[in-house]
Amino acid sequence: MELWLAKMHPDVRSLQSYYCEGKSRLETYRQMVQAMLVEVRAGKQVCGAFYGHPGVFTWPAHKAIEMARREGYRAHMEPGVSAADCLYADLGIDPGRYGCQHIEASQFMFYRRRVDPSGYVFLWQIGVAGDRSFARFATGTEHRQLLLELLAHDYDAAHEVILYRAANLPISGPRIERIPLGSLPGAQLDMHTTLVIPPSAAPAPRTEVLERLRALEAAGA
């Protein structure tokens, strides 16, 4: 992909080198933003190319645009195909049927987030769930066990979940692996894996609202 991009313009620079094992990703992201803003301030037209959707789990893209606009430069984002779009297609999920909640796995662990078991729940970056340093590329089975204990409030250990990773190359396919939720701590995961939790319960009807709607319909409203 980098070689292809290099054919489009004589000055193509990779931001990949800012990543480093043990280095906080927040520091990496700040360096990426500065690398783009330096060229913007020099009067150049700058295009940042990110895989997937540039606004989905891509802090540097949002921050670069924010800072550029604050400094008086014109900046905008073009949409792309995100991992969520690939997920809907690969798994045949219609988000309008049951509804979906998208939550980053560590945020789910750090904060009191409420899940709706009657809809789909997507926990992103499950492979680094519980990482408070932002410097690790993976967390261990103990972190996943803690996550499992939190999910056990709403789901049975036998409930089938899906480990999903979108294809990032035209020659590769997606990862779609179905496992019992209780097997999550020992599963092979990476930071690009998404945990897909299908509905485990039927939605509870709002009886009082349905009755009022029937009354409105009967009245010709």
C-alpha positions in Angstrom: 0.0 0.0 0.0 2.8 2.4 0.8 4.5 1.6 -2.5 1.2 2.4 -4.3 0.8 5.7 -2.5 4.4 6.6 -3.3 3.5 6.4 -7.0 0.8 9.1 -6.5 3.1 11.8 -5.2 6.9 12.3 -4.9 6.7 13.3 -1.2 5.0 10.4 0.6 6.1 9.8 4.3 5.1 6.9 6.5 3.9 7.6 10.0 4.5 3.9 11.0 8.0 4.6 12.4 6.5 6.6 15.3 5.2 3.3 16.8 7.5 1.5 19.2 7.0 -1.3 21.7 6.8 0.1 25.3 6.2 3.6 24.0 2.9 5.2 24.9 0.6 5.4 21.9 -0.5 8.8 23.0 3.0 10.1 22.5 3.1 8.3 19.1 -0.2 10.0 18.1 1.1 13.5 19.2 4.2 13.0 17.0 2.0 12.0 14.0 -0.1 15.2 14.5 3.0 17.4 14.7 4.5 15.7 11.6 1.5 16.7 9.6 1.0 20.2 11.1 4.7 21.2 10.5 4.0 20.8 6.8 0.7 22.6 6.9 2.3 25.6 8.7 5.0 25.5 6.0 2.2 26.3 3.4 1.9 22.8 1.9 -1.2 20.9 1.1 -1.1 17.9 3.3 -3.1 14.7 3.0 -3.0 12.1 5.8 -4.0 8.6 4.6 -5.1 6.1 7.3 -6.3 2.6 6.8 -10.1 2.0 7.2 -12.1 5.1 8.1 -9.8 8.0 9.1 -12.2 9.0 11.9 -12.7 5.6 13.5 -10.2 4.8 16.2 -7.8 7.3 14.7 -7.1 10.1 17.2 -4.3 11.7 15.1 -6.7 12.4 12.2 -9.2 14.2 14.4 -6.6 16.1 16.4 -4.7 17.2 13.3 -7.9 18.6 11.8 -8.9 20.3 15.0 -5.5 22.0 15.4 -5.3 23.0 11.8 -8.8 24.7 12.0 -7.9 26.4 15.3 -4.8 27.9 13.6 -6.9 29.2 10.7 -6.2 26.5 8.1 -8.9 24.8 6.0 -9.1 21.1 6.9 -11.7 18.4 6.4 -12.0 14.6 6.5 -13.1 12.3 3.7 -15.0 9.2 4.9 -13.7 5.7 4.3 -14.7 2.1 4.8 -14.3 1.2 8.5 -13.9 -2.1 10.2 -17.5 -1.8 11.4 -18.7 -1.6 7.8 -16.7 -4.7 7.0 -18.1 -6.4 10.1 -21.7 -5.7 9.0 -21.0 -7.2 5.6 -18.9 -10.2 6.7 -21.2 -11.3 9.5 -24.5 -10.3 7.8 -25.6 -8.0 10.6 -28.2 -5.3 10.0 -27.7 -2.7 12.8 -31.3 -1.6 12.3 -32.7 -5.0 13.3 -31.7 -5.3 16.9 -29.6 -2.2 17.5 -25.9 -2.1 18.3 -23.6 -0.7 21.0 -20.0 0.1 20.1 -17.6 0.3 23.1 -13.8 0.2 23.3 -13.0 -2.7 25.5 -10.8 -0.9 28.0 -13.4 1.9 28.3 -15.9 -0.8 29.1 -13.6 -2.0 31.9 -12.6 1.4 33.2 -16.1 3.0 33.4 -19.5 1.9 34.5 -21.0 1.3 31.0 -24.4 -0.3 30.7 -24.9 -2.9 28.0 -28.2 -4.0 26.4 -28.2 -7.8 26.0 -31.2 -7.5 23.6 -29.0 -6.0 21.0 -25.5 -6.5 19.5 -22.6 -5.3 21.6 -19.2 -4.8 19.9 -16.1 -4.5 22.1 -13.3 -3.0 20.1 -9.6 -3.6 20.6 -10.2 -6.6 22.8 -6.6 -7.8 22.6 -5.4 -4.8 24.6 -8.4 -4.7 27.0 -7.4 -3.3 30.4 -4.2 -1.6 29.2 -3.9 1.6 31.3 -0.4 2.4 30.0 -1.3 2.8 26.3 2.1 1.3 25.6 1.3 -2.4 25.2 0.4 -4.2 22.1 -1.4 -7.0 24.0 -2.7 -7.8 27.5 -2.8 -11.2 29.2 -5.3 -13.8 30.2 -5.8 -12.1 33.6 -7.0 -8.9 32.0 -9.5 -10.9 29.9 -10.6 -12.9 32.9 -11.5 -9.6 34.6 -13.4 -8.5 31.5 -15.3 -11.8 31.5 -16.3 -11.3 35.1 -17.8 -7.9 34.1 -19.7 -9.4 31.1 -21.0 -12.3 33.3 -23.4 -9.8 34.9 -25.4 -9.9 31.6 -24.3 -13.0 29.7 -23.9 -16.7 30.4 -20.5 -18.3 29.9 -21.9 -20.6 27.3 -23.3 -17.7 25.2 -21.7 -17.8 21.7 -19.6 -14.8 20.8 -17.6 -14.0 17.7 -13.9 -12.9 17.4 -13.8 -10.7 14.4 -11.0 -9.0 12.5 -11.5 -7.3 9.1 -9.3 -8.2 6.2 -6.7 -5.5 5.8 -5.3 -6.8 2.4 -7.1 -7.7 -0.8 -5.4 -11.1 -0.7 -6.6 -12.0 2.8 -9.9 -12.8 4.4 -11.5 -11.8 7.7 -11.2 -13.7 10.9 -14.6 -15.0 12.0 -14.3 -17.3 15.0 -17.2 -18.4 17.1 -16.5 -19.4 20.7 -18.3 -19.6 24.0 -17.9 -16.4 26.0 -16.3 -18.4 28.8 -13.4 -19.3 26.5 -12.4 -15.7 25.9 -9.4 -15.5 28.4 -7.6 -18.3 26.5 -8.4 -17.2 23.0 -5.7 -15.9 20.6 -6.3 -12.2 20.2 -4.5 -9.1 18.9 -5.2 -5.4 19.2 -7.3 -5.4 15.9 -9.7 -8.1 17.1 -13.3 -7.1 17.9 -15.5 -9.1 20.3 -19.0 -9.4 18.8 -21.6 -10.3 21.4 -24.9 -11.3 19.7 -28.2 -10.6 21.5 -28.9 -13.0 24.4 -32.4 -11.8 25.3 -35.5 -10.5 23.5 -36.3 -6.8 23.9 -38.8 -6.0 26.6 -41.8 -4.2 25.0 -42.8 -0.7 26.4 -46.4 -1.7 27.1 -47.5 1.7 28.1 -46.1 3.4 25.0 -47.6 0.7 22.7 -51.0 1.3 24.3 -50.8 5.1 23.8 -49.8 4.5 20.2 -52.8 2.3 19.7 -55.0 5.0 21.1 -53.5 7.6 18.8 -54.1 5.3 15.8 -57.7 4.6 16.9 -58.2 8.4 17.1 -56.9 8.8 13.6 -53.8 10.6 14.6 
